[in-house]
Amino acid sequence: MRLHLLPATQSPLNPLLGISLKLVSALVFTGMSAILKTLTARYPVGEVVFFRSTFALIPLLIWLAWQRDLINSVRTNNVRGHFKRGLIGTMGMYLSFAALSFLPLPDSIAIGYASPLIVVVLAALVLKEKVRIYRWTAVAIGFVGVLIMLSPYLSPAMFVGGLTSGPTIGAAAALAGAFCSAGAMIQVRRLTATERTGAIVFYFFILASFLSLLTLPFGWQMPDRTDLLLFVVGGTLGGIGQILVTESYRHADTSIIAPFEYTSMIWALLIGWIAFGDLPALTVIVGGLIVAATGLFIIWREHRLGLQRAKELATTSHRPGS
């Protein structure tokens, strides 16, 4: 789960630095996913979620302490809101890691691109945000792309092993994880009204670590030294990636930074091919491009609307008597 939030203090904008940080964060998160994919083959998903969340706290706490804002960052008056966000986010993380254990790395990441589309739908239904025809059209086209990506996993050949055959359940988990990720982002939007970025990230990792411990009776095993090191590296990369994402949005506007999230597909293709010998099917590539294109359109549209609203506000404020 990645939080695209601004820190409490805003630095002078530096788009080039912001883009660079975003690009590196995409690589870091993809590297984390690749490491955890190797571990999901040997360890229960709940155990993977625990180590990913627990070790992510280390760089996060160091970063907050370095900013001399640790105490203020973790103060909260909305425990219930954090619990909701933690529960939904942990479910999304669990499903995403489960998908990694069944699917090629690029396929899992590509299906996860459905999340921003689902956010638009949930924002209209839950937050009562006004969504115009342009965005609804983009969302509809995007879901066509999702169906194209899922089509290899919906063919009769994939159901030979039943509904629980590996690739089928992996695709279902990836899509369900995208829904949970979207739901978590809606809850994050609510939290940002009163909560600081540090608190939102900190309590999510704490709750994810605690909730994943509930799976302890279901086959956890002690990792050997090599795997423990991989757990440490994977979790730490998750924390570092979160810091890089947060910092990227400090240095440039969201409309500039957000499109570079899709570079994670490039890293996924390269790492998946080199580390696992995985290459996505043509349908996954085509569907992923459609979803990415619609996501970019939604971002562009939001940017244009933002400029229009700012212009209207400026015009109103300069009217005589206003």
VENMO-V343652 format. One record per backbone hydrogen bond with DSSP energy under -1.0 kcal/mol. NH is the residue of the N-H (numbers start at 1). CO is the residue of the C=O. E is the energy in kcal/mol with one decimal. If there is no record, write none. Layout:
nh: [NH:NH]
co: [CO:CO]
e: [E:E]
This chain:
nh: [5:14:18:19:20:21:22:23:24:25:26:27:28:29:30:31:32:33:34:35:36:37:38:39:40:42:43:48:49:50:51:52:53:54:55:60:61:62:63:64:65:66:67:68:69:73:74:82:83:84:85:86:87:88:89:90:91:92:93:94:95:96:97:98:99:100:101:102:103:108:109:110:111:112:113:114:115:118:119:120:121:122:123:124:125:126:129:136:137:138:139:140:141:142:143:144:145:146:147:148:149:150:151:153:154:158:159:160:162:165:169:170:171:172:173:174:175:176:177:178:179:180:181:182:183:184:185:186:187:188:189:190:191:192:193:194:195:200:201:202:203:204:205:206:207:208:209:210:211:212:214:215:216:218:220:228:229:230:231:232:233:234:235:236:237:238:239:240:241:242:243:244:245:246:247:248:249:251:256:257:258:260:261:262:263:264:265:267:268:269:270:271:272:273:274:275:276:278:285:286:287:288:289:290:291:292:293:294:295:296:297:298:299:300:301:302:303:304:305:306:307:308:309:310:311:312:313:314:315:316:317:318:319:322]
co: [3:251:14:15:16:17:18:19:20:21:22:23:24:25:26:27:28:29:30:31:32:33:34:35:36:39:39:44:45:46:47:48:49:50:51:56:57:58:59:60:61:62:63:65:64:69:70:78:79:80:81:82:83:84:85:86:87:88:89:90:91:92:93:94:95:96:97:99:99:104:105:106:107:108:110:111:112:114:115:116:117:118:119:120:121:122:123:132:133:134:135:136:137:138:139:140:141:142:143:144:145:146:147:150:151:155:156:157:159:162:165:166:167:168:169:170:171:172:173:174:175:176:177:178:179:180:181:182:183:184:185:186:187:188:190:191:191:196:197:198:199:200:201:202:203:204:205:206:207:208:211:212:213:215:216:224:225:226:227:228:229:230:231:232:233:234:235:236:237:238:239:240:241:242:243:244:245:247:253:253:254:257:258:259:260:261:262:263:264:265:266:267:268:269:270:271:272:272:281:282:283:284:285:286:287:288:289:290:291:292:293:294:295:296:297:298:299:300:301:302:303:304:305:306:307:308:309:310:311:312:313:314:316:319]
e: [-1.2:-3.5:-2.4:-2.9:-2.2:-2.5:-2.0:-2.5:-2.2:-2.4:-2.1:-1.7:-2.7:-2.8:-1.9:-2.6:-2.4:-2.3:-2.2:-2.2:-2.6:-1.9:-1.4:-1.1:-2.2:-1.6:-2.1:-1.7:-2.6:-1.9:-2.2:-2.5:-2.3:-2.8:-2.1:-1.3:-3.0:-2.1:-2.4:-2.4:-2.5:-2.4:-1.7:-1.4:-2.3:-2.1:-1.3:-1.9:-2.2:-2.2:-2.2:-2.8:-2.8:-2.3:-2.5:-2.4:-1.9:-2.1:-2.4:-2.7:-2.5:-2.4:-2.4:-2.1:-2.3:-1.8:-1.2:-1.3:-2.5:-2.2:-2.1:-2.5:-2.4:-1.4:-1.3:-1.8:-1.9:-2.0:-2.2:-1.4:-1.4:-2.8:-2.8:-1.6:-2.1:-3.6:-2.5:-2.1:-2.6:-2.2:-2.7:-2.4:-2.4:-2.5:-2.3:-1.3:-1.7:-1.8:-2.3:-2.1:-2.2:-2.3:-1.3:-1.6:-1.3:-1.6:-1.4:-1.1:-1.7:-1.8:-2.6:-2.2:-2.4:-2.2:-2.3:-2.3:-2.2:-2.6:-2.6:-1.7:-1.8:-2.3:-2.6:-2.1:-2.4:-2.6:-2.0:-1.8:-1.9:-2.3:-2.2:-1.5:-2.1:-2.4:-1.2:-1.8:-3.2:-2.0:-2.4:-2.8:-2.6:-1.2:-2.2:-2.2:-2.5:-2.8:-2.2:-2.2:-3.2:-2.0:-1.2:-1.6:-1.9:-2.2:-1.0:-2.8:-2.2:-1.9:-2.5:-2.4:-2.7:-3.0:-2.7:-2.5:-2.7:-1.8:-1.9:-2.8:-3.0:-1.8:-1.9:-2.6:-2.4:-2.3:-2.8:-2.3:-1.6:-1.0:-1.0:-2.0:-2.9:-1.8:-2.2:-1.5:-1.3:-1.6:-1.4:-1.7:-2.6:-2.4:-2.2:-3.1:-2.5:-1.9:-2.6:-2.9:-1.3:-2.6:-1.8:-2.8:-2.7:-2.6:-2.2:-2.0:-2.5:-2.6:-2.5:-2.3:-2.3:-2.5:-2.1:-2.4:-2.1:-2.7:-3.0:-2.5:-2.1:-2.3:-2.6:-2.3:-2.2:-2.3:-2.8:-2.2:-2.2:-2.5:-2.5:-2.3:-2.3:-2.4:-2.3:-1.1:-1.2:-2.0]
